[in-house]
Amino acid sequence: PYSAKCCTIRNAENHACYGASPDSRHESLSMVMSGNLDASRKESNSVTAPEGLEANFDVICCAADIGLGKVAYFGDVNAEYQTCFLIASMVRTATNSTLDISLDSITLSNKDPLALNSTDFGTILSLKEQGNQQFMQKKFRNASRYYLRAIKIYDDSYGSQGEQRNTKSILYSNLAECYLNLKQFSQALKAAVNALDVDQQNLKARLRLAKAITYEVVETVNTSQPIVNFDDVEGEIDSAKDELDAIEFDLENSSLSVSSVRKEIKNLRSLLKKSLQSARASHNQWMYSMMH
């Protein structure tokens, strides 16, 4: 099976799916698209993973001639090192260029163009630790400021694969927890989503996302305003329940405390159930008032 992005553009006139190795696989969780699971793969040495970098991913690309030039799409959100090499290869081929695309020519740091320099990353780790200290003292606003300062150093970069990228996801996840404690649930949701944008496997961020959705729903239901759009509230509740189901499924293989997380999940499910009942009652009462 291939990722959704691969299947979506498989009918483009000139398209291909490149794997970094014969064992390459998709990273997306949503690869099941009706009738579109037969996207073809072409192995290519041009995207062989350098030593120390992950090889388990695929890259879909398609191209079209536009005037005297060419427009191309590369479906790799994280701009991995191997994709940069693939793009450079395509540019050289399309332009009959002698462009140097050796590994060294597009290496910025540690063979990864997204890597931060050691000074910047050292500052990030220091700010993260200061944020953690503030968090342990329950000074959540102060902690959030340290996490935001650390995130700002990344700018638009994900950092190199490994510690730098994991740290960015953790920073956003910690920021989400700060916002949850400050009862800023919409901000917590955004931070959790950003954490998962960097690392979809961050289970703490997934749990914090479920919390943010749940607490936003509870806050909406507990207002003095009637629930007019019940379907919207029910949709949010279903999203939170689906996330909790997925977390519970993946929990056994995680490093988190299973009993502690299961207890949190149980409490969240209870809140969601009560919120659904309250939202339905509020909506029914509003409907009744509209008819009389």
C-alpha positions in Angstrom: 0.0 0.0 0.0 1.1 3.6 -0.6 0.3 6.8 1.1 -2.8 8.9 0.2 -0.7 11.5 -1.6 0.8 8.8 -3.9 -2.6 7.4 -4.8 -4.2 10.8 -5.3 -1.9 11.8 -8.2 -1.2 8.4 -9.7 -3.2 9.4 -12.8 -1.0 12.4 -13.6 0.5 12.1 -17.1 4.1 11.8 -15.8 4.3 10.4 -12.3 6.4 7.9 -10.4 6.8 6.7 -6.8 10.4 6.4 -5.7 11.5 4.4 -2.7 14.8 5.0 -0.9 15.4 1.3 -0.6 13.6 -2.0 -1.6 12.1 -1.9 2.0 10.7 1.5 1.7 7.1 1.9 2.9 4.5 4.6 3.3 4.4 6.9 6.4 0.8 8.0 6.0 -1.9 6.4 8.0 -4.5 7.1 5.4 -3.5 5.0 2.4 -6.8 3.3 1.7 -8.5 5.0 -1.2 -11.1 3.2 -3.1 -9.7 1.5 -6.2 -6.4 3.3 -5.9 -4.1 0.9 -4.1 -2.2 -0.2 -7.2 0.1 2.8 -7.6 3.4 1.7 -9.1 6.8 2.0 -7.6 10.1 2.5 -9.3 13.2 1.9 -7.2 15.9 4.5 -7.7 19.5 4.7 -6.5 19.2 8.5 -6.8 17.4 8.6 -3.5 19.4 6.0 -1.6 19.5 7.0 2.1 22.9 8.1 3.3 24.3 6.2 6.3 22.5 7.1 9.5 19.4 8.4 7.9 16.1 6.6 7.6 15.3 4.8 4.4 11.7 3.8 5.1 9.7 6.3 3.2 8.4 6.9 -0.3 8.4 10.0 -2.5 5.7 10.6 -5.1 6.4 13.1 -7.8 4.8 14.2 -11.1 5.7 16.7 -13.8 4.3 18.5 -16.7 5.8 20.6 -19.5 4.8 24.3 -19.3 6.0 26.5 -22.2 9.8 26.2 -22.4 10.0 24.9 -18.8 8.6 22.3 -16.6 6.6 22.3 -13.4 7.0 19.4 -10.9 5.4 18.3 -7.7 7.2 16.4 -5.0 4.9 14.9 -2.3 7.3 15.0 0.7 6.1 17.4 3.3 9.2 17.2 5.5 11.7 17.9 2.7 13.9 15.0 3.7 17.5 14.9 2.6 16.8 12.2 0.0 14.1 14.3 -1.6 16.4 17.3 -2.0 18.8 15.0 -3.8 15.9 13.7 -6.0 14.9 17.3 -6.9 18.4 18.2 -7.8 18.7 15.1 -10.0 15.5 16.0 -11.8 16.6 19.6 -12.4 19.9 18.4 -13.8 18.1 15.9 -16.1 15.4 18.4 -17.3 17.9 21.1 -18.1 20.7 19.0 -19.4 22.8 20.7 -16.8 26.2 19.8 -15.4 24.9 20.9 -11.9 26.9 19.2 -9.2 24.5 17.1 -7.2 27.0 15.0 -5.3 26.2 14.4 -1.7 28.6 17.0 -0.5 27.2 19.7 -2.8 23.8 19.8 -1.0 25.0 18.9 2.5 24.6 21.7 5.0 25.2 19.9 8.2 25.5 16.2 9.1 24.2 15.3 5.6 20.8 16.9 6.3 19.9 20.4 4.9 17.3 20.8 7.7 19.8 20.4 10.5 20.4 23.2 13.0 23.9 24.1 13.9 25.2 22.9 17.3 25.1 26.4 18.9 21.4 26.9 18.0 20.4 23.4 19.1 22.3 23.8 22.4 20.4 27.0 23.1 17.1 25.1 22.3 18.0 22.4 24.8 18.9 24.9 27.4 15.6 26.8 27.0 13.7 23.5 27.0 15.3 22.5 30.3 14.4 26.0 31.8 10.9 25.5 30.6 10.7 22.1 32.3 11.9 23.5 35.6 9.2 26.2 35.5 6.6 23.6 34.6 7.6 21.4 37.6 7.0 24.5 39.7 3.6 24.8 38.1 4.6 28.1 36.6 2.9 27.2 33.3 2.9 30.7 31.8 6.6 31.1 32.4 7.3 27.6 31.1 5.3 28.3 27.9 7.5 31.4 27.2 10.7 29.2 27.4 9.2 26.6 25.0 8.1 29.3 22.6 11.5 30.9 22.6 13.1 27.5 21.8 10.5 26.8 19.0 11.3 30.2 17.5 14.9 29.2 16.9 13.7 26.4 14.6 12.0 29.0 12.4 10.4 26.9 9.6 12.8 24.0 9.9 12.0 20.6 11.3 15.6 20.1 12.3 17.6 17.0 11.3 16.2 13.6 11.7 16.6 12.2 15.2 17.1 14.3 18.3 16.5 17.7 16.7 13.2 16.8 15.2 12.0 14.8 18.2 12.9 17.8 20.4 10.7 20.2 18.3 7.8 17.8 18.6 8.3 17.6 22.4 8.5 21.3 22.7 5.1 21.8 21.0 3.7 18.9 23.1 5.0 20.5 26.3 3.5 23.8 25.2 0.2 22.1 24.7 0.3 20.8 28.3 1.0 24.3 29.5 -2.0 25.7 27.7 -4.2 22.9 29.0 -3.2 23.8 32.6 -3.9 27.5 31.7 -7.3 26.5 30.3 -6.4 27.9 26.9 -7.8 25.0 25.1 -7.8 26.3 21.5 -4.1 27.2 21.9 -3.5 23.7 23.4 -5.1 22.1 20.4 -3.0 24.1 17.9 0.2 23.2 19.8 -0.7 19.5 19.9 -1.4 19.6 16.2 2.0 21.3 15.5 3.7 18.6 17.6 2.1 15.8 15.5 2.9 17.7 12.3 6.6 17.1 13.2 6.1 13.6 14.7 2.9 11.7 14.2 4.0 9.0 16.7 4.3 11.4 19.6 1.7 9.7 21.9 1.8 12.4 24.6 0.9 15.0 21.9 -1.9 12.8 20.7 -3.3 12.5 24.3 -3.0 16.2 24.7 -4.8 16.8 21.5 -7.7 14.5 22.7 -7.7 16.5 26.0 -7.9 19.8 24.2 -10.8 18.7 22.0 -12.6 17.2 25.0 -12.2 20.3 27.2 -13.2 22.6 24.4 -16.4 20.6 24.0 -17.1 20.6 27.7 -16.5 24.4 27.7 -19.0 24.8 24.8 -21.6 22.7 26.4 -21.3 24.3 29.8 -22.0 27.8 28.5 -25.3 29.5 29.0 -25.9 29.5 25.3 -28.1 26.8 23.8 -26.6 24.2 21.5 -27.9 25.1 18.1 -25.6 23.1 15.9 -25.6 19.7 17.7 -24.0 17.9 14.7 -20.9 20.1 15.1 -20.6 19.2 18.8 -21.2 15.5 18.1 -18.5 15.6 15.4 -16.0 17.1 17.8 -16.9 14.4 20.4 -16.5 11.7 17.8 -13.0 13.1 16.8 -11.9 12.9 20.4 -13.3 9.4 20.9 -11.5 8.2 17.7 -8.2 9.7 19.0 -8.6 8.0 22.3 -9.3 4.7 20.6 -6.1 5.1 18.5 -4.1 6.0 21.6 -5.3 3.0 23.5 -4.4 0.8 20.6 -0.9 2.1 20.5 -0.4 2.3 24.2 1.1 -1.2 24.8 4.1 -0.4 22.6 4.9 3.0 24.2 7.1 4.0 27.0 4.3 5.8 28.8 2.7 4.5 32.0 -0.1 2.3 30.7 -2.2 2.4 33.9 -1.8 6.2 34.3 -2.8 6.9 30.6 -5.7 4.4 30.7 -7.0 6.3 33.8 -6.8 9.6 31.9 -8.5 8.0 28.9 -11.3 6.7 31.1 -11.9 10.1 32.6 -11.9 11.8 29.2 -14.4 9.2 27.9 -16.7 10.0 30.9 -16.5 13.7 30.2 -17.3 13.1 26.5 -20.3 11.0 27.4 -21.7 13.5 29.8 -21.0 16.3 27.3 -22.9 14.5 24.6 -25.9 14.0 26.8 -25.9 17.7 27.9 -25.5 18.9 24.3 -28.4 16.7 23.1 -30.6 18.0 26.0 -29.7 21.6 25.3 -30.3 21.2 21.5 -33.6 19.5 22.1 -34.7 22.3 24.5 -33.7 24.9 21.8 -35.7 23.0 19.2 -38.7 22.9 21.5 -38.5 26.6 22.1 -38.3 27.3 18.4 -41.6 25.4 17.8 -43.5 27.2 20.6 
